[in-house]
């Protein structure tokens, strides 16, 4: 699936929910479904700067594609990072760099997050793009 196809799928899932409490619950469920991050990756260098809660992000470059894994100590943030991983993981660095992450706006995530969570979301996206940039330069 392309990045845009995955984003459209997420938009469909969220559009079925009218109440923001239900959307938050979906985010929490998505975070809980995510595989826990291996303890060896919970290191200082994998912590994302700019997040109020602690978020560890690991990027692995396999067969020309980036695979992300992450974990957070905050339930909603864990769900947000799970969405980002779902959209961006398994794609080439160039696809990630070229991606317009419109789903964030479309599902209303940006307007329903506190300013600090919003900054954290931007920091997570930025870090994923930094990894993509680094692996793109290497290849």
DSSP file (Angstrom, degrees, kcal/mol; ACC not computed):
  #  RESIDUE AA STRUCTURE BP1 BP2  ACC     N-H-->O    O-->H-N    N-H-->O    O-->H-N    TCO  KAPPA ALPHA  PHI   PSI    X-CA   Y-CA   Z-CA
    1    1 A X              0   0    0      0, 0.0     2,-0.1     0, 0.0     0, 0.0   0.000 360.0 360.0 360.0 145.5    0.0    0.0    0.0
    2    2 A X     >  -     0   0    0      1,-0.1     4,-2.1    89,-0.0     5,-0.2  -0.380 360.0-107.8 -79.4 164.9    1.1    3.5   -0.7
    3    3 A X  H  > S+     0   0    0      1,-0.2     4,-2.3     2,-0.2     5,-0.1   0.912 121.6  49.9 -57.8 -43.6    1.5    6.1    2.1
    4    4 A X  H  > S+     0   0    0      1,-0.2     4,-2.5     2,-0.2    -1,-0.2   0.871 107.4  53.1 -66.5 -37.1   -1.6    7.9    0.8
    5    5 A X  H  > S+     0   0    0      2,-0.2     4,-1.8     1,-0.2    -1,-0.2   0.902 110.5  47.8 -63.8 -39.8   -3.7    4.7    0.7
    6    6 A X  H  X S+     0   0    0     -4,-2.1     4,-2.1     2,-0.2    -2,-0.2   0.914 111.2  50.9 -66.5 -42.4   -2.8    4.0    4.3
    7    7 A X  H  X S+     0   0    0     -4,-2.3     4,-2.5     1,-0.2    -2,-0.2   0.915 109.2  50.8 -60.8 -42.8   -3.7    7.6    5.3
    8    8 A X  H  X S+     0   0    0     -4,-2.5     4,-2.2     1,-0.2    -1,-0.2   0.874 108.1  53.1 -62.6 -37.3   -7.1    7.3    3.5
    9    9 A X  H  X S+     0   0    0     -4,-1.8     4,-2.2     2,-0.2    -1,-0.2   0.912 110.1  47.3 -62.6 -43.8   -7.7    4.0    5.4
   10   10 A X  H  X S+     0   0    0     -4,-2.1     4,-2.4     2,-0.2     5,-0.2   0.905 109.6  53.1 -64.9 -42.3   -7.0    5.8    8.7
   11   11 A X  H  X S+     0   0    0     -4,-2.5     4,-2.3     1,-0.2    -1,-0.2   0.911 109.3  50.1 -59.5 -42.7   -9.3    8.7    7.7
   12   12 A X  H  X S+     0   0    0     -4,-2.2     4,-0.9     2,-0.2    -2,-0.2   0.922 109.5  50.7 -60.6 -45.2  -12.1    6.2    7.0
   13   13 A X  H  < S+     0   0    0     -4,-2.2     3,-0.4     1,-0.2    -2,-0.2   0.911 116.1  41.0 -60.3 -43.3  -11.6    4.5   10.4
   14   14 A X  H >< S+     0   0    0     -4,-2.4     3,-1.7     1,-0.2    -1,-0.2   0.798 104.3  65.4 -77.5 -28.4  -11.8    7.8   12.3
   15   15 A X  H 3< S+     0   0    0     -4,-2.3    -1,-0.2     1,-0.3    -2,-0.2   0.744  91.8  65.0 -68.2 -20.7  -14.6    9.3   10.2
   16   16 A X  T 3< S+     0   0    0     -4,-0.9     2,-0.5    -3,-0.4    -1,-0.3   0.576  92.8  74.8 -74.3  -8.8  -16.9    6.6   11.6
   17   17 A X    <   +     0   0    0     -3,-1.7    -1,-0.0     1,-0.1     6,-0.0  -0.922  53.6 178.5-111.1 122.9  -16.5    8.1   15.0
   18   18 A X        +     0   0    0     -2,-0.5     2,-0.3     4,-0.0    -1,-0.1   0.835  63.1  71.3 -88.5 -36.0  -18.3   11.4   15.9
   19   19 A X  S  > S-     0   0    0      1,-0.1     4,-1.6     2,-0.0     3,-0.4  -0.638  72.0-142.1 -89.6 136.3  -17.3   11.8   19.4
   20   20 A X  H  > S+     0   0    0     -2,-0.3     4,-2.6     1,-0.2     5,-0.2   0.778 102.1  62.3 -68.7 -24.1  -13.7   12.8   20.3
   21   21 A X  H  > S+     0   0    0      2,-0.2     4,-2.0     1,-0.2    -1,-0.2   0.889 104.7  48.6 -65.2 -36.7  -13.8   10.5   23.4
   22   22 A X  H  > S+     0   0    0     -3,-0.4     4,-2.2     2,-0.2    -2,-0.2   0.883 110.6  50.6 -67.7 -38.1  -14.3    7.6   21.0
   23   23 A X  H  X S+     0   0    0     -4,-1.6     4,-2.3     2,-0.2    -2,-0.2   0.903 109.9  49.6 -66.9 -40.8  -11.4    8.9   18.8
   24   24 A X  H  X S+     0   0    0     -4,-2.6     4,-2.5     2,-0.2    -1,-0.2   0.904 109.9  52.1 -62.3 -39.6   -9.2    9.1   21.9
   25   25 A X  H  X S+     0   0    0     -4,-2.0     4,-2.7     2,-0.2    -2,-0.2   0.901 108.0  51.1 -63.3 -40.5  -10.2    5.6   22.8
   26   26 A X  H  X S+     0   0    0     -4,-2.2     4,-2.6     2,-0.2    -1,-0.2   0.917 110.0  50.1 -61.8 -43.2   -9.3    4.4   19.3
   27   27 A X  H  X S+     0   0    0     -4,-2.3     4,-2.4     2,-0.2    -2,-0.2   0.926 111.2  48.3 -59.6 -45.1   -5.9    6.0   19.7
   28   28 A X  H  X S+     0   0    0     -4,-2.5     4,-2.3     1,-0.2    -2,-0.2   0.916 111.8  49.8 -62.3 -43.3   -5.4    4.3   23.0
   29   29 A X  H  X S+     0   0    0     -4,-2.7     4,-1.7     2,-0.2    -2,-0.2   0.913 110.1  50.4 -61.5 -43.0   -6.4    1.0   21.5
   30   30 A X  H  X S+     0   0    0     -4,-2.6     4,-0.8     1,-0.2    -1,-0.2   0.901 111.0  49.4 -62.3 -40.9   -4.0    1.4   18.6
   31   31 A X  H >< S+     0   0    0     -4,-2.4     3,-0.5     1,-0.2    -1,-0.2   0.893 110.7  49.5 -64.2 -40.0   -1.2    2.2   21.1
   32   32 A X  H 3< S+     0   0    0     -4,-2.3    -1,-0.2     1,-0.2    -2,-0.2   0.777 106.8  55.8 -71.0 -26.1   -2.0   -0.8   23.1
   33   33 A X  H 3< S+     0   0    0     -4,-1.7    -1,-0.2    -5,-0.2    -2,-0.2   0.683  87.1 103.6 -77.5 -18.0   -2.0   -3.1   20.1
   34   34 A X  S << S-     0   0    0     -4,-0.8     2,-0.1    -3,-0.5     3,-0.1  -0.368  84.0-105.5 -69.5 141.4    1.5   -2.0   19.1
   35   35 A X        -     0   0    0      1,-0.1    35,-0.3    -2,-0.1    -1,-0.1  -0.421  42.6-107.2 -61.6 135.9    4.4   -4.3   19.8
   36   36 A X        -     0   0    0      1,-0.1     2,-0.3    -2,-0.1    35,-0.1  -0.373  37.6-105.4 -65.0 147.5    6.4   -3.1   22.8
   37   37 A X        -     0   0    0      1,-0.1    -1,-0.1    33,-0.1     5,-0.1  -0.545  39.2-102.1 -74.9 135.4    9.8   -1.7   22.0
   38   38 A X    >   -     0   0    0     -2,-0.3     3,-2.4     1,-0.1     4,-0.4  -0.320  28.6-123.6 -56.5 135.1   12.7   -3.9   22.8
   39   39 A X  G >  S+     0   0    0      1,-0.3     3,-1.5     2,-0.2    -1,-0.1   0.800 107.9  67.3 -53.5 -32.4   14.4   -2.7   26.0
   40   40 A X  G 3  S+     0   0    0      1,-0.3    -1,-0.3     3,-0.0    -2,-0.1   0.704  99.2  52.1 -66.1 -16.8   17.7   -2.4   24.2
   41   41 A X  G <  S+     0   0    0     -3,-2.4     2,-2.2     1,-0.1    -1,-0.3   0.514  81.1  94.6 -95.1  -6.4   16.2    0.5   22.1
   42   42 A X    <   +     0   0    0     -3,-1.5     2,-0.3    -4,-0.4    -1,-0.1  -0.460  62.5 131.5 -83.9  69.3   15.0    2.5   25.1
   43   43 A X  S >> S-     0   0    0     -2,-2.2     3,-1.7     1,-0.1     4,-0.5  -0.802  73.1-104.8-121.5 160.9   18.2    4.6   25.2
   44   44 A X  G >4 S+     0   0    0     -2,-0.3     3,-1.4     1,-0.3    -1,-0.1   0.859 117.0  57.7 -52.5 -42.8   18.8    8.3   25.4
   45   45 A X  G 34 S+     0   0    0      1,-0.3    -1,-0.3    11,-0.0    -3,-0.1   0.689 105.1  52.1 -68.0 -16.6   19.7    8.6   21.8
   46   46 A X  G <4 S+     0   0    0     -3,-1.7    11,-2.6    -5,-0.1    -1,-0.3   0.487  84.2 107.4 -95.6  -4.7   16.3    7.2   20.7
   47   47 A X  B << S-A   56   0A   0     -3,-1.4     2,-0.5    -4,-0.5     9,-0.2  -0.540  72.5-125.3 -73.1 138.0   14.3    9.7   22.9
   48   48 A X    >   -     0   0    0      7,-2.4     3,-1.0    -2,-0.2     7,-0.3  -0.743  17.7-135.3 -89.4 125.0   12.5   12.3   20.9
   49   49 A X  T 3  S+     0   0    0     -2,-0.5    78,-0.1     1,-0.2     3,-0.1  -0.524  86.8  36.6 -71.9 141.5   13.2   15.9   21.8
   50   50 A X  T 3  S+     0   0    0      1,-0.3     2,-0.4    -2,-0.2    -1,-0.2   0.405  85.0 117.6  98.4  -3.5   10.2   18.1   22.1
   51   51 A X    <   -     0   0    0     -3,-1.0    -1,-0.3     1,-0.2     4,-0.1  -0.835  56.3-150.0 -99.1 136.0    7.8   15.6   23.5
   52   52 A X  S    S+     0   0    0     -2,-0.4     2,-0.2    64,-0.4    -1,-0.2   0.916  88.1  46.8 -67.6 -43.2    6.3   16.2   26.9
   53   53 A X  S    S-     0   0    0     -3,-0.1     2,-0.5     1,-0.1    -2,-0.1  -0.476 107.0 -89.6 -91.0 169.6    6.1   12.5   27.5
   54   54 A X        +     0   0    0     -2,-0.2    19,-1.6    -7,-0.1     2,-0.4  -0.693  47.0 177.5 -85.6 127.8    8.9   10.1   26.8
   55   55 A X  E     - B   0  72A   0     -2,-0.5    -7,-2.4    -7,-0.3     2,-0.5  -0.991  12.3-162.4-132.2 124.0    8.9    8.6   23.3
   56   56 A X  E     -AB  47  71A   0     15,-2.8    15,-1.8    -2,-0.4     2,-0.5  -0.901   8.3-169.6-105.0 133.7   11.5    6.3   22.0
   57   57 A X  E     - B   0  70A   0    -11,-2.6     2,-0.4    -2,-0.5    13,-0.2  -0.985   3.4-171.3-128.0 124.8   11.8    5.9   18.2
   58   58 A X  E     - B   0  69A   0     11,-3.4    11,-2.3    -2,-0.5     2,-0.4  -0.940   3.8-165.1-114.1 134.0   13.9    3.2   16.6
   59   59 A X  E     - B   0  68A   0     -2,-0.4     2,-0.4     9,-0.2     9,-0.2  -0.980   3.7-172.6-121.0 131.0   14.5    3.2   12.8
   60   60 A X  E     - B   0  67A   0      7,-2.5     7,-3.0    -2,-0.4     2,-0.7  -0.977  16.3-144.0-122.6 135.8   15.9    0.2   11.0
   61   61 A X  E     + B   0  66A   0     -2,-0.4     2,-0.5     5,-0.2     5,-0.2  -0.871  29.0 168.7-102.0 109.6   16.9    0.2    7.3
   62   62 A X  E >   - B   0  65A   0      3,-2.9     3,-1.8    -2,-0.7    -2,-0.1  -0.981  64.3 -19.1-129.4 123.2   16.1   -3.1    5.7
   63   63 A X  T 3  S-     0   0    0     -2,-0.5    -1,-0.1     1,-0.3     3,-0.1   0.869 127.1 -49.5  51.1  44.1   16.1   -3.8    1.9
   64   64 A X  T 3  S+     0   0    0      1,-0.2    29,-0.4    -3,-0.0     2,-0.3   0.513 120.4 100.5  79.6   4.4   15.9   -0.1    1.0
   65   65 A X  E <   -B   62   0A   0     -3,-1.8    -3,-2.9    27,-0.2     2,-0.5  -0.919  68.6-125.0-125.5 151.0   13.0    0.6    3.3
   66   66 A X  E     -BC  61  91A   0     25,-2.9    24,-3.6    -2,-0.3    25,-0.8  -0.788  19.5-166.1 -93.9 132.4   12.7    2.1    6.8
   67   67 A X  E     -B   60   0A   0     -7,-3.0    -7,-2.5    -2,-0.5     2,-0.3  -0.977   9.8-161.0-118.2 121.8   11.0    0.2    9.5
   68   68 A X  E     +B   59   0A   0     -2,-0.5     2,-0.3    -9,-0.2    -9,-0.2  -0.753  12.7 178.4-102.6 147.0   10.1    2.2   12.6
   69   69 A X  E     +B   58   0A   0    -11,-2.3   -11,-3.4    -2,-0.3     2,-0.3  -0.981  13.6 164.6-139.5 149.8    9.3    0.9   16.1
   70   70 A X  E     -B   57   0A   0     -2,-0.3     2,-0.3   -35,-0.3   -13,-0.2  -0.969  19.5-162.7-156.8 166.9    8.5    3.1   19.1
   71   71 A X  E     -B   56   0A   0    -15,-1.8   -15,-2.8    -2,-0.3     2,-0.3  -0.980   5.5-168.2-154.6 151.8    7.1    3.3   22.5
   72   72 A X  E     -B   55   0A   0     -2,-0.3   -17,-0.2   -17,-0.2     6,-0.1  -0.963  28.0-135.5-137.8 156.1    5.8    6.0   24.8
   73   73 A X  S    S+     0   0    0    -19,-1.6     2,-0.4    -2,-0.3   -18,-0.1   0.423  89.9  77.0 -89.8   2.0    4.9    6.2   28.5
   74   74 A X  S  > S-     0   0    0    -20,-0.4     4,-2.4     1,-0.1     5,-0.2  -0.952  76.0-141.6-114.6 131.7    1.7    8.1   27.6
   75   75 A X  H  > S+     0   0    0     -2,-0.4     4,-1.6     1,-0.2   -44,-0.1   0.904  99.3  42.9 -59.4 -49.0   -1.3    6.2   26.2
   76   76 A X  H  > S+     0   0    0      1,-0.2     4,-2.3     2,-0.2    -1,-0.2   0.907 114.8  50.8 -67.0 -40.1   -2.5    8.8   23.7
   77   77 A X  H  > S+     0   0    0      1,-0.2     4,-2.8     2,-0.2     5,-0.2   0.887 106.4  55.5 -63.5 -38.6    1.0    9.5   22.5
   78   78 A X  H  X S+     0   0    0     -4,-2.4     4,-1.7     1,-0.2    -1,-0.2   0.888 109.2  47.9 -59.5 -39.7    1.6    5.8   22.1
   79   79 A X  H  X S+     0   0    0     -4,-1.6     4,-1.9     2,-0.2    -2,-0.2   0.884 110.4  51.0 -68.2 -39.7   -1.5    5.7   19.8
   80   80 A X  H  X S+     0   0    0     -4,-2.3     4,-2.2     1,-0.2    -2,-0.2   0.932 111.8  46.1 -64.0 -45.5   -0.3    8.8   17.8
   81   81 A X  H  X S+     0   0    0     -4,-2.8     4,-2.5     1,-0.2    -1,-0.2   0.845 108.5  57.3 -67.9 -31.3    3.1    7.2   17.2
   82   82 A X  H  X S+     0   0    0     -4,-1.7     4,-2.4    -5,-0.2    -1,-0.2   0.902 107.2  48.8 -63.0 -40.3    1.4    3.9   16.3
   83   83 A X  H  X S+     0   0    0     -4,-1.9     4,-2.1     2,-0.2    -2,-0.2   0.931 111.1  49.4 -63.5 -45.7   -0.5    5.8   13.5
   84   84 A X  H  X S+     0   0    0     -4,-2.2     4,-2.8     1,-0.2     5,-0.4   0.901 111.7  48.8 -61.3 -40.8    2.7    7.4   12.3
   85   85 A X  H  X S+     0   0    0     -4,-2.5     4,-2.6     1,-0.2    -1,-0.2   0.927 109.2  52.7 -64.1 -44.1    4.5    4.1   12.2
   86   86 A X  H  < S+     0   0    0     -4,-2.4    -2,-0.2     1,-0.2    -1,-0.2   0.887 116.0  40.6 -57.8 -40.0    1.5    2.5   10.3
   87   87 A X  H  < S+     0   0    0     -4,-2.1    -2,-0.2    -5,-0.1    -1,-0.2   0.914 128.3  26.0 -76.0 -44.4    1.7    5.3    7.7
   88   88 A X  H >< S+     0   0    0     -4,-2.8     3,-1.0    -5,-0.2   -22,-0.2   0.749  92.8  98.8 -99.7 -25.5    5.5    5.6    7.3
   89   89 A X  T 3< S+     0   0    0     -4,-2.6   -22,-0.2    -5,-0.4     3,-0.1  -0.352  83.5  28.6 -67.3 142.4    7.0    2.3    8.2
   90   90 A X  T 3  S+     0   0    0    -24,-3.6     2,-0.3     1,-0.3    -1,-0.2   0.629  97.8 109.6  86.0  13.9    7.9    0.0    5.3
   91   91 A X  B <  S-C   66   0A   0     -3,-1.0   -25,-2.9   -25,-0.8    -1,-0.3  -0.799  74.1 -96.6-118.4 162.8    8.5    2.7    2.8
   92   92 A X     >  -     0   0    0     -2,-0.3     4,-2.1   -27,-0.2     5,-0.2  -0.374  35.7-112.1 -73.1 155.8   11.7    4.1    1.2
   93   93 A X  H  > S+     0   0    0    -29,-0.4     4,-2.5     1,-0.2     5,-0.2   0.892 119.0  52.7 -54.2 -39.8   13.4    7.1    2.7
   94   94 A X  H  > S+     0   0    0      1,-0.2     4,-2.2     2,-0.2    -1,-0.2   0.903 106.6  51.4 -65.5 -40.5   12.4    9.1   -0.4
   95   95 A X  H  > S+     0   0    0      2,-0.2     4,-0.9     1,-0.2    -1,-0.2   0.902 111.6  48.5 -60.9 -40.2    8.7    8.2   -0.1
   96   96 A X  H >< S+     0   0    0     -4,-2.1     3,-0.5     1,-0.2    -2,-0.2   0.916 111.9  48.5 -65.8 -43.8    8.8    9.3    3.5
   97   97 A X  H 3< S+     0   0    0     -4,-2.5    -1,-0.2     1,-0.2    -2,-0.2   0.847 114.4  46.1 -65.6 -33.5   10.5   12.6    2.6
   98   98 A X  H 3< S+     0   0    0     -4,-2.2    -1,-0.2    -5,-0.2    -2,-0.2   0.602  89.1 115.5 -83.5 -12.4    8.0   13.2   -0.2
   99   99 A X    <<  -     0   0    0     -4,-0.9     2,-0.7    -3,-0.5    -3,-0.0  -0.325  54.5-152.2 -68.9 136.3    4.9   12.3    1.9
  100  100 A X        -     0   0    0     -2,-0.1     2,-2.2     1,-0.0     3,-0.2  -0.939  13.5-148.3-102.1 110.6    2.3   14.9    2.8
  101  101 A X    >   +     0   0    0     -2,-0.7     3,-0.8     1,-0.2     4,-0.4  -0.446  38.4 153.2 -83.7  70.9    0.8   13.7    6.1
  102  102 A X  T 3>  +     0   0    0     -2,-2.2     4,-2.5     1,-0.2     3,-0.4   0.675  55.1  78.1 -73.9 -18.8   -2.7   15.0    5.5
  103  103 A X  H 3> S+     0   0    0     -3,-0.2     4,-2.5     1,-0.2     6,-0.3   0.834  85.1  63.1 -62.1 -31.0   -4.4   12.4    7.7
  104  104 A X  H <4>S+     0   0    0     -3,-0.8     5,-1.4     1,-0.2     6,-1.0   0.924 111.8  36.0 -58.7 -45.9   -3.3   14.4   10.8
  105  105 A X  H >45S+     0   0    0     -4,-0.4     3,-1.2    -3,-0.4    -2,-0.2   0.911 115.1  56.6 -71.2 -45.0   -5.4   17.3    9.7
  106  106 A X  H 3<5S+     0   0    0     -4,-2.5    -2,-0.2     1,-0.3    -3,-0.2   0.839 107.9  45.2 -61.2 -37.9   -8.2   15.2    8.2
  107  107 A X  T 3<5S-     0   0    0     -4,-2.5    -1,-0.3    -5,-0.2    -2,-0.2   0.506 113.7-116.6 -87.5  -1.1   -9.0   13.3   11.3
  108  108 A X  T <>5S+     0   0    0     -3,-1.2     4,-1.0    -4,-0.2    -3,-0.2   0.649  71.7 136.6  81.7  15.1   -8.9   16.4   13.4
  109  109 A X  T >4< +     0   0    0     -5,-1.4     3,-0.7    -6,-0.3     4,-0.4   0.924  65.8  53.6 -62.1 -46.5   -5.9   15.3   15.5
  110  110 A X  G >4 S+     0   0    0     -6,-1.0     3,-0.9     1,-0.2    -1,-0.2   0.903 110.7  45.1 -57.7 -44.8   -4.1   18.6   15.3
  111  111 A X  G 34 S+     0   0    0      1,-0.2    -1,-0.2    -6,-0.2    -2,-0.2   0.656 113.0  51.4 -77.2 -14.3   -7.0   20.7   16.6
  112  112 A X  G << S+     0   0    0     -4,-1.0     2,-0.3    -3,-0.7    -1,-0.2   0.292  93.0  88.6-105.8  10.0   -7.8   18.2   19.4
  113  113 A X  S <  S-     0   0    0     -3,-0.9     2,-0.0    -4,-0.4    -5,-0.0  -0.813  82.9-110.6-104.6 148.9   -4.4   17.9   20.9
  114  114 A X     >  -     0   0    0     -2,-0.3     4,-2.9     1,-0.1     5,-0.2  -0.341  38.6-104.1 -65.6 158.0   -3.0   20.2   23.6
  115  115 A X  H  > S+     0   0    0      1,-0.2     4,-2.2     2,-0.2     5,-0.2   0.872 123.2  50.5 -53.9 -38.4   -0.2   22.5   22.4
  116  116 A X  H  > S+     0   0    0      2,-0.2     4,-1.9     1,-0.2   -64,-0.4   0.897 112.0  46.2 -69.8 -37.8    2.4   20.3   24.1
  117  117 A X  H  > S+     0   0    0      2,-0.2     4,-2.6     1,-0.2    -2,-0.2   0.888 111.0  53.8 -68.1 -37.4    1.1   17.2   22.5
  118  118 A X  H  X S+     0   0    0     -4,-2.9     4,-2.2     2,-0.2    -2,-0.2   0.912 108.8  48.4 -61.2 -43.2    0.9   19.0   19.1
  119  119 A X  H  X S+     0   0    0     -4,-2.2     4,-2.3    -5,-0.2    -1,-0.2   0.891 110.5  52.2 -62.6 -39.4    4.6   19.9   19.5
  120  120 A X  H  X S+     0   0    0     -4,-1.9     4,-2.3     2,-0.2    -2,-0.2   0.897 107.1  52.0 -63.3 -41.3    5.3   16.3   20.3
  121  121 A X  H  X S+     0   0    0     -4,-2.6     4,-2.3     2,-0.2    -2,-0.2   0.931 111.1  47.3 -60.2 -46.7    3.5   15.1   17.2
  122  122 A X  H  X S+     0   0    0     -4,-2.2     4,-2.7     1,-0.2    -2,-0.2   0.887 110.6  52.7 -62.0 -39.1    5.6   17.5   15.1
  123  123 A X  H  X S+     0   0    0     -4,-2.3     4,-2.4     2,-0.2    -1,-0.2   0.881 109.1  49.4 -64.6 -38.2    8.7   16.3   16.8
  124  124 A X  H  X S+     0   0    0     -4,-2.3     4,-2.1     2,-0.2    -2,-0.2   0.932 113.0  46.0 -65.9 -45.7    7.9   12.7   16.1
  125  125 A X  H  X S+     0   0    0     -4,-2.3     4,-2.2     1,-0.2    -2,-0.2   0.927 113.0  50.9 -61.7 -44.9    7.2   13.5   12.4
  126  126 A X  H  X S+     0   0    0     -4,-2.7     4,-2.3     1,-0.2    -2,-0.2   0.918 109.6  49.6 -59.4 -45.0   10.4   15.5   12.2
  127  127 A X  H  X S+     0   0    0     -4,-2.4     4,-2.2     1,-0.2    -1,-0.2   0.886 109.5  51.3 -64.5 -38.2   12.5   12.7   13.8
  128  128 A X  H  X S+     0   0    0     -4,-2.1     4,-2.0     1,-0.2    -1,-0.2   0.888 111.7  47.6 -64.9 -38.1   11.1   10.2   11.3
  129  129 A X  H  X S+     0   0    0     -4,-2.2     4,-2.8     2,-0.2    -2,-0.2   0.852 107.8  55.7 -70.5 -34.5   12.0   12.5    8.4
  130  130 A X  H  X S+     0   0    0     -4,-2.3     4,-2.5     2,-0.2    -2,-0.2   0.930 108.9  47.3 -62.2 -45.1   15.5   13.0    9.9
  131  131 A X  H  X S+     0   0    0     -4,-2.2     4,-2.7     2,-0.2     5,-0.3   0.927 112.3  50.1 -60.0 -44.4   16.0    9.2    9.8
  132  132 A X  H  X S+     0   0    0     -4,-2.0     4,-2.3     1,-0.2    -2,-0.2   0.909 111.0  49.4 -60.8 -42.3   14.7    9.1    6.2
  133  133 A X  H  X S+     0   0    0     -4,-2.8     4,-2.1     2,-0.2    -1,-0.2   0.919 111.9  48.4 -62.3 -44.9   17.1   11.9    5.3
  134  134 A X  H  X S+     0   0    0     -4,-2.5     4,-1.4     1,-0.2    -2,-0.2   0.921 115.4  42.6 -63.9 -45.8   20.0   10.1    6.8
  135  135 A X  H  X S+     0   0    0     -4,-2.7     4,-1.5     1,-0.2    -1,-0.2   0.819 111.8  55.6 -72.8 -29.2   19.3    6.8    5.2
  136  136 A X  H  < S+     0   0    0     -4,-2.3    -1,-0.2    -5,-0.3    -2,-0.2   0.902 107.1  50.0 -65.9 -40.6   18.5    8.5    1.9
  137  137 A X  H  < S+     0   0    0     -4,-2.1    -2,-0.2     1,-0.2    -1,-0.2   0.837 109.7  52.1 -66.3 -33.5   22.0   10.2    2.0
  138  138 A X  H  <        0   0    0     -4,-1.4    -1,-0.2     1,-0.2    -2,-0.2   0.829 360.0 360.0 -72.2 -32.6   23.6    6.8    2.7
  139  139 A X     <        0   0    0     -4,-1.5    -1,-0.2    -3,-0.1    -2,-0.2   0.490 360.0 360.0 -85.6 360.0   22.0    5.0   -0.3
